[in-house]
Amino acid sequence: MVDDANGPEVPQDSVPRPRTLGEIGLQNFAPYLMNRIMGRYNQSLHEQLGKAGLSVAKMRALAVLSVIDGLMTNELAVYAVIEQSTLSRTLDALEADNLIRREAGERDSRVRHIFITEAGRETFLGIWPIVADAYGAMFTGIDADEHDRFLATLNKILRNIRKHEL
């Protein structure tokens, strides 16, 4: 740590903070780039999933539940990166389509755990090629080592900013 007379201690290995966005530029500002990338990725998925009758929010919920089943609603909201109000409507629609089921918690009946149904699993498996293709397109021309380093960096960033233990 360096004790800077002009401010708080700054870890020596940290990225220097620019004074203004104009000084750094949009193309060198990671949050801007991440938003652009995810906006384009989500738009691509939206177009493709719409043909299958699903929204991006429904796909995200099914994707998470296909890997981690039985989550509580608040946990699913964190993992799927969906606002609680949007997730509530999404779960209502998924349940109406028999793609998920909600069960009361064993210890607390007010708590609901969400499970993917067999139909939900089949639906997700059916759209997985769309998701995989969109993911693959993002990494065109990027070799495996660069991909792995990128994921490691993203995981470090997530640990730095996350508010949840999930």
ChimeraX attribute file (.defattr): number of C-alpha atoms within 10 A of each C-alpha:
attribute: neighborCount
match mode: 1-to-1
recipient: residues
	/A:1	10
	/A:2	9
	/A:3	10
	/A:4	9
	/A:5	7
	/A:6	6
	/A:7	7
	/A:8	10
	/A:9	11
	/A:10	13
	/A:11	11
	/A:12	9
	/A:13	7
	/A:14	8
	/A:15	8
	/A:16	9
	/A:17	7
	/A:18	11
	/A:19	8
	/A:20	8
	/A:21	10
	/A:22	9
	/A:23	9
	/A:24	12
	/A:25	11
	/A:26	12
	/A:27	9
	/A:28	11
	/A:29	13
	/A:30	10
	/A:31	11
	/A:32	12
	/A:33	13
	/A:34	11
	/A:35	11
	/A:36	12
	/A:37	13
	/A:38	12
	/A:39	12
	/A:40	14
	/A:41	16
	/A:42	18
	/A:43	13
	/A:44	15
	/A:45	22
	/A:46	18
	/A:47	13
	/A:48	18
	/A:49	19
	/A:50	11
	/A:51	10
	/A:52	12
	/A:53	9
	/A:54	18
	/A:55	17
	/A:56	19
	/A:57	20
	/A:58	22
	/A:59	23
	/A:60	19
	/A:61	24
	/A:62	27
	/A:63	22
	/A:64	16
	/A:65	23
	/A:66	18
	/A:67	9
	/A:68	14
	/A:69	17
	/A:70	19
	/A:71	18
	/A:72	17
	/A:73	18
	/A:74	17
	/A:75	16
	/A:76	25
	/A:77	20
	/A:78	15
	/A:79	18
	/A:80	19
	/A:81	13
	/A:82	19
	/A:83	13
	/A:84	14
	/A:85	9
	/A:86	12
	/A:87	21
	/A:88	15
	/A:89	13
	/A:90	19
	/A:91	21
	/A:92	14
	/A:93	14
	/A:94	21
	/A:95	18
	/A:96	11
	/A:97	12
	/A:98	14
	/A:99	21
	/A:100	23
	/A:101	19
	/A:102	18
	/A:103	14
	/A:104	13
	/A:105	14
	/A:106	10
	/A:107	7
	/A:108	8
	/A:109	10
	/A:110	10
	/A:111	15
	/A:112	18
	/A:113	20
	/A:114	24
	/A:115	21
	/A:116	27
	/A:117	19
	/A:118	12
	/A:119	13
	/A:120	23
	/A:121	16
	/A:122	14
	/A:123	16
	/A:124	23
	/A:125	15
	/A:126	12
	/A:127	17
	/A:128	14
	/A:129	11
	/A:130	15
	/A:131	21
	/A:132	10
	/A:133	11
	/A:134	17
	/A:135	13
	/A:136	12
	/A:137	11
	/A:138	13
	/A:139	12
	/A:140	8
	/A:141	9
	/A:142	12
	/A:143	9
	/A:144	10
	/A:145	9
	/A:146	12
	/A:147	12
	/A:148	12
	/A:149	11
	/A:150	13
	/A:151	12
	/A:152	12
	/A:153	12
	/A:154	12
	/A:155	11
	/A:156	11
	/A:157	11
	/A:158	11
	/A:159	13
	/A:160	9
	/A:161	8
	/A:162	9
	/A:163	9
	/A:164	9
	/A:165	7
	/A:166	9
